[in-house]
Amino acid sequence: MSAPDEVKTVRSMSSKRTRREILRSVAMGGAIVGASLFGFFPTIKKWTPRLRPPGAIAEKEFLAACIKCGQCVQVCPVEAVRLGDLDEGFGVGVPFIDARSQACDFSCDAVQCILACPTGALAHEIDKKEQVRMGLARLDKPGRCLARQGKGIKGPARGPKFEGIHRIEKIDRWKPVRMASYDYDLELCDLCVRECPIKGAISLETMPEDPTGLKKTPVVHESCTGCGMCEMICPVEPAVIVIDIRRKWGDV
């Protein structure tokens, strides 16, 4: 091979190597930017809206104030508070509650998660009108409600395999037990009312359109805090009653 040909070959190889390096740099840069933006998207687009522990301040401020220390997780007597996973973006490690799996328990009196929070992300008084509210219960699938059908329930509320725990007053007011260990025998299902920890938050009322008077419907009242007990204990799958996150009484 002549000297000019060797030079051309070297230049060609160098050019290809340079292009590869440029493409590699662009790809790596895109990956870094993508990884960075991954933290924003779940929060901005609300891919995973979460029910926050009692007393959580406004979501944006909450995410800024929470230092992900996990103190609220450690003190929760019913292990309702969990920490956000990788799909939470910048919400990774931020506390939330999955009410269907394990509801909050406002019967812990002092609301221990609020007392344990070191930054004020959880506060006893959010403003002069709102105190320690997580959301508001709503009848999501009324047609499937057992009470509205005039039906009762026998056995564990969520079946023998359900792992959720609850302070059942008839067993022990202060010691949570597995819900699967307690059998109900009700002619008319009233679990959402019976096990609600907030007095007057929900009631079972006669349905005017039912001439027999045997069918009743759950009615949510202003004192509801959105703790999620009604959603967790509802025996119908999926739950008839759900919590609207951060919804306040009077919101449209």
KEKE-3310 file (N, C-alpha, C; in steps of 0.2 Angstrom, whole numbers, plus 5000, padded with zeros to 4 digits):
npx = (5004:5003:5010:5001:4989:4989:4988:4975:4968:4970:4965:4952:4948:4950:4940:4929:4930:4929:4916:4909:4912:4906:4892:4891:4893:4882:4872:4874:4873:4860:4854:4858:4851:4838:4837:4838:4826:4817:4814:4806:4794:4784:4780:4776:4766:4758:4758:4757:4747:4746:4739:4742:4750:4741:4738:4746:4754:4751:4753:4765:4772:4774:4782:4793:4796:4797:4809:4812:4814:4808:4802:4789:4784:4790:4783:4770:4756:4748:4755:4753:4759:4769:4784:4788:4791:4803:4796:4791:4798:4804:4797:4802:4805:4796:4783:4767:4750:4742:4727:4718:4725:4731:4724:4724:4724:4715:4712:4723:4724:4734:4739:4752:4761:4762:4767:4779:4785:4799:4800:4788:4781:4771:4757:4748:4738:4733:4728:4717:4704:4705:4709:4720:4716:4715:4708:4693:4680:4671:4656:4660:4656:4641:4631:4636:4636:4634:4625:4616:4610:4603:4610:4620:4635:4646:4659:4677:4680:4688:4691:4701:4714:4719:4730:4729:4728:4719:4712:4702:4688:4681:4689:4702:4705:4717:4727:4732:4725:4725:4714:4709:4707:4696:4679:4664:4646:4633:4617:4614:4626:4637:4649:4658:4653:4652:4666:4672:4684:4681:4669:4653:4656:4652:4637:4623:4609:4592:4585:4576:4569:4567:4554:4553:4561:4572:4584:4599:4610:4627:4631:4642:4649:4653:4663:4671:4688:4695:4703:4703:4698:4686:4687:4697:4690:4679:4670:4668:4675:4682:4684:4668:4668:4678:4693:4695:4709:4715:4704:4692:4678:4664:4670:4669)
npy = (4994:5011:5026:5038:5031:5024:5035:5040:5029:5029:5042:5039:5029:5036:5046:5039:5034:5046:5049:5039:5042:5054:5051:5042:5050:5059:5050:5046:5058:5061:5050:5054:5066:5061:5053:5063:5070:5061:5061:5072:5070:5061:5068:5081:5077:5069:5055:5046:5049:5052:5046:5055:5055:5059:5076:5081:5095:5106:5098:5102:5109:5100:5090:5097:5100:5087:5077:5064:5055:5044:5043:5044:5032:5023:5025:5023:5015:5005:5002:5009:5018:5020:5021:5030:5022:5018:5022:5034:5046:5061:5059:5048:5038:5047:5048:5039:5033:5018:5016:5005:4994:4995:5005:5021:5025:5034:5032:5032:5042:5053:5056:5050:5051:5064:5070:5064:5070:5079:5091:5098:5095:5087:5093:5098:5108:5114:5125:5139:5133:5120:5105:5092:5083:5071:5068:5064:5053:5044:5037:5026:5015:5013:5004:4992:4990:4981:4984:4993:4984:4976:4966:4956:4951:4937:4931:4935:4952:4955:4943:4927:4928:4941:4954:4965:4976:4980:4990:4982:4985:4977:4967:4972:4988:4994:4986:4982:4969:4956:4958:4947:4938:4940:4937:4942:4943:4948:4954:4965:4973:4984:4988:4999:5009:5004:5002:5014:5026:5039:5048:5050:5052:5044:5037:5025:5025:5025:5021:5031:5026:5013:5003:4993:4996:4989:4991:5000:5015:5020:5036:5050:5061:5078:5078:5068:5062:5056:5045:5032:5020:5015:5012:5002:4991:4988:4975:4972:4969:4978:4991:4998:5010:5024:5034:5051:5059:5072:5080:5092:5095:5101:5104:5104)
npz = (5000:4996:5002:5001:5001:5013:5022:5018:5023:5037:5040:5037:5046:5057:5056:5056:5069:5077:5073:5079:5093:5095:5093:5103:5114:5112:5114:5128:5134:5131:5139:5152:5153:5152:5163:5173:5170:5173:5186:5187:5179:5185:5196:5190:5180:5187:5188:5198:5209:5226:5242:5256:5272:5288:5290:5280:5272:5258:5242:5234:5243:5252:5246:5245:5259:5265:5272:5270:5280:5286:5299:5301:5296:5305:5317:5315:5321:5314:5303:5291:5284:5270:5260:5245:5229:5216:5204:5208:5205:5210:5221:5227:5241:5249:5260:5259:5259:5255:5255:5252:5254:5267:5278:5286:5304:5313:5326:5334:5342:5346:5333:5328:5318:5314:5326:5325:5314:5309:5301:5299:5288:5290:5298:5313:5311:5296:5290:5296:5294:5290:5297:5300:5288:5276:5264:5256:5258:5246:5237:5225:5217:5218:5214:5217:5230:5245:5256:5249:5241:5250:5257:5268:5277:5280:5289:5287:5283:5272:5267:5271:5267:5267:5272:5279:5294:5309:5323:5331:5341:5349:5351:5355:5360:5358:5352:5337:5326:5314:5301:5294:5304:5311:5312:5304:5306:5299:5295:5287:5278:5286:5287:5283:5291:5304:5307:5305:5311:5315:5323:5317:5304:5293:5289:5289:5279:5275:5259:5249:5238:5240:5243:5253:5263:5267:5261:5262:5261:5261:5268:5267:5278:5283:5293:5289:5287:5278:5280:5275:5280:5278:5264:5265:5272:5265:5258:5245:5229:5215:5228:5234:5240:5240:5243:5239:5235:5245:5243:5249:5260:5251:5239:5222)
capx = (5000:5007:5010:4995:4983:4989:4986:4968:4965:4971:4960:4945:4947:4950:4934:4923:4930:4926:4908:4906:4913:4901:4886:4891:4892:4875:4868:4875:4870:4852:4852:4858:4845:4832:4837:4836:4819:4813:4812:4801:4788:4779:4777:4772:4761:4754:4757:4756:4745:4746:4736:4748:4748:4737:4741:4751:4753:4749:4758:4771:4776:4775:4787:4799:4798:4798:4816:4812:4818:4805:4800:4781:4784:4792:4778:4763:4754:4745:4760:4749:4763:4774:4788:4788:4796:4807:4791:4788:4802:4807:4794:4805:4806:4791:4778:4761:4746:4738:4721:4714:4729:4731:4721:4727:4720:4714:4711:4729:4723:4739:4741:4759:4765:4762:4771:4786:4788:4803:4800:4782:4778:4764:4756:4742:4734:4735:4725:4712:4698:4707:4713:4722:4712:4719:4704:4686:4677:4665:4654:4662:4652:4635:4627:4639:4636:4630:4619:4611:4607:4600:4614:4624:4641:4648:4666:4681:4678:4691:4694:4706:4721:4720:4735:4728:4727:4714:4711:4695:4687:4678:4695:4707:4705:4724:4731:4729:4725:4724:4707:4707:4706:4689:4673:4657:4640:4629:4612:4615:4633:4638:4656:4661:4650:4654:4673:4675:4686:4679:4662:4648:4659:4648:4631:4619:4603:4587:4585:4569:4566:4566:4548:4553:4565:4578:4590:4602:4615:4632:4631:4648:4647:4658:4668:4676:4695:4699:4708:4703:4696:4680:4690:4700:4686:4674:4671:4667:4681:4685:4680:4663:4669:4686:4695:4697:4714:4715:4697:4689:4671:4662:4674:4665)
capy = (5000:5017:5031:5041:5026:5023:5041:5040:5024:5032:5047:5036:5026:5042:5050:5034:5034:5052:5049:5035:5045:5059:5047:5039:5056:5061:5045:5046:5064:5060:5046:5058:5071:5057:5051:5068:5072:5055:5063:5078:5068:5058:5073:5086:5074:5066:5048:5042:5053:5048:5048:5057:5054:5064:5083:5083:5101:5106:5093:5105:5111:5094:5087:5101:5100:5081:5075:5056:5052:5038:5043:5043:5025:5019:5026:5021:5008:5000:5001:5011:5023:5017:5026:5030:5018:5021:5026:5041:5051:5065:5056:5042:5039:5051:5044:5039:5027:5014:5014:4999:4988:4997:5011:5025:5023:5040:5030:5032:5048:5059:5056:5050:5052:5071:5071:5062:5073:5085:5097:5102:5092:5085:5098:5097:5113:5116:5132:5140:5130:5113:5101:5085:5080:5067:5068:5063:5047:5044:5031:5026:5010:5012:4999:4985:4991:4976:4987:4995:4978:4973:4960:4956:4948:4933:4929:4940:4957:4955:4936:4924:4930:4948:4955:4972:4975:4985:4989:4980:4987:4971:4962:4976:4994:4997:4982:4980:4962:4955:4958:4940:4934:4942:4935:4946:4940:4954:4953:4970:4975:4991:4988:5006:5014:5001:5002:5021:5028:5046:5049:5054:5053:5041:5034:5021:5028:5022:5023:5033:5023:5006:5002:4988:4999:4985:4993:5006:5017:5024:5043:5053:5068:5083:5076:5063:5064:5053:5040:5026:5014:5012:5009:4996:4986:4986:4968:4971:4970:4983:4994:5002:5017:5026:5041:5056:5062:5080:5083:5095:5096:5107:5104:5102)
capz = (5000:4995:5008:5001:5003:5020:5025:5017:5027:5044:5040:5036:5052:5063:5055:5059:5077:5079:5073:5084:5099:5095:5094:5110:5118:5112:5118:5135:5136:5131:5144:5158:5153:5153:5170:5177:5169:5176:5193:5187:5176:5189:5200:5186:5176:5192:5186:5204:5214:5232:5248:5261:5279:5291:5291:5275:5269:5251:5239:5232:5249:5256:5243:5247:5266:5268:5271:5268:5286:5288:5306:5301:5295:5311:5323:5313:5324:5310:5297:5285:5280:5266:5256:5238:5226:5210:5200:5211:5203:5216:5227:5230:5249:5252:5263:5257:5261:5250:5259:5251:5257:5274:5280:5292:5310:5317:5333:5337:5346:5345:5327:5330:5312:5314:5331:5324:5308:5311:5297:5298:5282:5292:5303:5316:5308:5290:5290:5301:5293:5288:5302:5299:5283:5270:5258:5257:5255:5240:5235:5218:5213:5222:5212:5220:5238:5248:5259:5244:5239:5256:5258:5273:5276:5285:5289:5287:5279:5265:5266:5275:5265:5268:5277:5283:5301:5312:5330:5332:5348:5352:5353:5359:5357:5357:5349:5330:5324:5307:5299:5292:5310:5314:5308:5305:5304:5298:5290:5282:5278:5288:5289:5282:5296:5310:5308:5304:5318:5316:5325:5313:5297:5288:5291:5284:5279:5271:5252:5248:5232:5242:5247:5258:5269:5269:5258:5265:5258:5265:5267:5270:5281:5283:5298:5286:5286:5272:5283:5271:5284:5274:5258:5266:5275:5260:5256:5238:5225:5219:5234:5233:5243:5239:5245:5234:5238:5246:5242:5254:5260:5247:5233:5216)
cpx = (5004:5006:5003:4989:4983:4986:4978:4965:4965:4966:4953:4943:4946:4943:4928:4923:4927:4919:4905:4906:4907:4894:4885:4890:4885:4871:4868:4872:4862:4850:4852:4852:4839:4831:4835:4829:4815:4810:4806:4794:4783:4776:4773:4766:4756:4753:4755:4753:4744:4742:4742:4745:4744:4741:4746:4749:4752:4755:4765:4775:4778:4781:4794:4801:4800:4806:4817:4815:4814:4802:4792:4780:4785:4787:4771:4761:4751:4749:4757:4754:4769:4779:4788:4793:4799:4802:4789:4792:4805:4803:4796:4807:4801:4786:4771:4757:4742:4732:4718:4718:4730:4729:4725:4722:4720:4713:4717:4730:4728:4741:4749:4763:4767:4767:4778:4789:4792:4803:4794:4779:4771:4763:4749:4736:4736:4733:4720:4706:4699:4711:4714:4717:4716:4715:4697:4683:4671:4663:4655:4658:4646:4631:4629:4639:4632:4624:4614:4607:4603:4603:4618:4631:4643:4655:4670:4679:4681:4694:4699:4713:4723:4725:4734:4726:4723:4714:4703:4693:4684:4684:4700:4708:4712:4729:4729:4730:4724:4716:4704:4705:4699:4683:4667:4651:4634:4623:4612:4622:4633:4645:4659:4659:4653:4661:4676:4677:4684:4671:4658:4651:4655:4642:4627:4612:4598:4586:4577:4565:4565:4560:4548:4557:4571:4584:4593:4608:4620:4631:4637:4646:4654:4664:4673:4683:4699:4704:4708:4701:4690:4682:4693:4696:4681:4675:4670:4674:4680:4681:4674:4664:4677:4687:4698:4703:4714:4709:4694:4681:4668:4665:4669:4669)
cpy = (5006:5022:5035:5037:5025:5029:5042:5035:5026:5037:5045:5033:5031:5045:5045:5034:5040:5052:5045:5038:5050:5056:5045:5045:5059:5056:5045:5053:5064:5055:5050:5063:5067:5055:5057:5070:5067:5057:5069:5075:5065:5063:5078:5083:5070:5059:5044:5047:5049:5051:5049:5056:5060:5071:5085:5090:5101:5102:5096:5106:5105:5090:5090:5100:5093:5079:5067:5053:5045:5038:5042:5036:5021:5020:5024:5015:5003:4999:5003:5015:5019:5023:5025:5026:5022:5025:5032:5047:5055:5063:5050:5043:5044:5047:5044:5033:5025:5012:5007:4993:4989:5004:5015:5023:5029:5038:5030:5039:5054:5060:5056:5052:5060:5073:5070:5066:5079:5091:5101:5100:5089:5089:5097:5102:5115:5123:5133:5136:5122:5110:5094:5081:5077:5068:5067:5057:5048:5038:5030:5021:5009:5006:4992:4985:4985:4979:4990:4990:4974:4967:4961:4953:4943:4931:4935:4945:4956:4948:4934:4926:4937:4950:4961:4971:4981:4984:4988:4981:4981:4966:4966:4983:4997:4992:4980:4972:4962:4955:4951:4936:4935:4940:4940:4942:4945:4953:4959:4973:4983:4992:4995:5010:5011:5002:5009:5023:5035:5046:5053:5055:5050:5037:5030:5023:5025:5025:5024:5028:5015:5006:4998:4991:4995:4987:4999:5008:5021:5031:5046:5060:5072:5081:5070:5066:5061:5048:5034:5020:5011:5009:5002:4990:4984:4979:4967:4973:4972:4987:4998:5009:5018:5033:5045:5060:5070:5083:5086:5095:5102:5108:5101:5096)
cpz = (5000:5001:5007:5003:5010:5024:5024:5022:5034:5045:5041:5043:5058:5062:5058:5066:5080:5079:5078:5091:5100:5096:5101:5115:5118:5116:5125:5138:5137:5137:5151:5159:5155:5160:5174:5176:5172:5183:5193:5184:5181:5193:5196:5183:5181:5190:5192:5209:5221:5238:5253:5268:5282:5292:5286:5272:5261:5247:5237:5238:5253:5253:5245:5254:5268:5266:5270:5274:5288:5295:5306:5300:5301:5317:5321:5316:5320:5303:5291:5281:5277:5263:5249:5235:5220:5205:5202:5209:5209:5222:5230:5237:5252:5254:5260:5260:5256:5255:5258:5254:5264:5275:5286:5298:5314:5324:5337:5341:5345:5338:5327:5324:5312:5320:5329:5318:5311:5307:5296:5291:5283:5298:5306:5313:5302:5289:5296:5300:5292:5294:5300:5294:5278:5264:5260:5254:5250:5238:5227:5214:5217:5221:5215:5227:5241:5252:5255:5241:5244:5258:5264:5272:5282:5284:5289:5282:5272:5264:5270:5273:5266:5273:5281:5290:5304:5319:5331:5339:5352:5355:5358:5356:5355:5353:5342:5329:5316:5306:5297:5298:5314:5309:5309:5303:5304:5293:5285:5283:5280:5290:5288:5288:5303:5312:5307:5311:5319:5317:5320:5306:5292:5292:5286:5284:5274:5264:5251:5242:5234:5246:5253:5264:5271:5266:5261:5261:5262:5263:5270:5272:5282:5288:5295:5285:5281:5274:5279:5274:5280:5267:5259:5268:5270:5257:5248:5234:5218:5224:5231:5234:5242:5242:5240:5238:5239:5245:5249:5254:5256:5241:5228:5213)
residu = (MET:SER:ALA:PRO:ASP:GLU:VAL:LYS:THR:VAL:ARG:SER:MET:SER:SER:LYS:ARG:THR:ARG:ARG:GLU:ILE:LEU:ARG:SER:VAL:ALA:MET:GLY:GLY:ALA:ILE:VAL:GLY:ALA:SER:LEU:PHE:GLY:PHE:PHE:PRO:THR:ILE:LYS:LYS:TRP:THR:PRO:ARG:LEU:ARG:PRO:PRO:GLY:ALA:ILE:ALA:GLU:LYS:GLU:PHE:LEU:ALA:ALA:CYS:ILE:LYS:CYS:GLY:GLN:CYS:VAL:GLN:VAL:CYS:PRO:VAL:GLU:ALA:VAL:ARG:LEU:GLY:ASP:LEU:ASP:GLU:GLY:PHE:GLY:VAL:GLY:VAL:PRO:PHE:ILE:ASP:ALA:ARG:SER:GLN:ALA:CYS:ASP:PHE:SER:CYS:ASP:ALA:VAL:GLN:CYS:ILE:LEU:ALA:CYS:PRO:THR:GLY:ALA:LEU:ALA:HIS:GLU:ILE:ASP:LYS:LYS:GLU:GLN:VAL:ARG:MET:GLY:LEU:ALA:ARG:LEU:ASP:LYS:PRO:GLY:ARG:CYS:LEU:ALA:ARG:GLN:GLY:LYS:GLY:ILE:LYS:GLY:PRO:ALA:ARG:GLY:PRO:LYS:PHE:GLU:GLY:ILE:HIS:ARG:ILE:GLU:LYS:ILE:ASP:ARG:TRP:LYS:PRO:VAL:ARG:MET:ALA:SER:TYR:ASP:TYR:ASP:LEU:GLU:LEU:CYS:ASP:LEU:CYS:VAL:ARG:GLU:CYS:PRO:ILE:LYS:GLY:ALA:ILE:SER:LEU:GLU:THR:MET:PRO:GLU:ASP:PRO:THR:GLY:LEU:LYS:LYS:THR:PRO:VAL:VAL:HIS:GLU:SER:CYS:THR:GLY:CYS:GLY:MET:CYS:GLU:MET:ILE:CYS:PRO:VAL:GLU:PRO:ALA:VAL:ILE:VAL:ILE:ASP:ILE:ARG:ARG:LYS:TRP:GLY:ASP:VAL)
# end
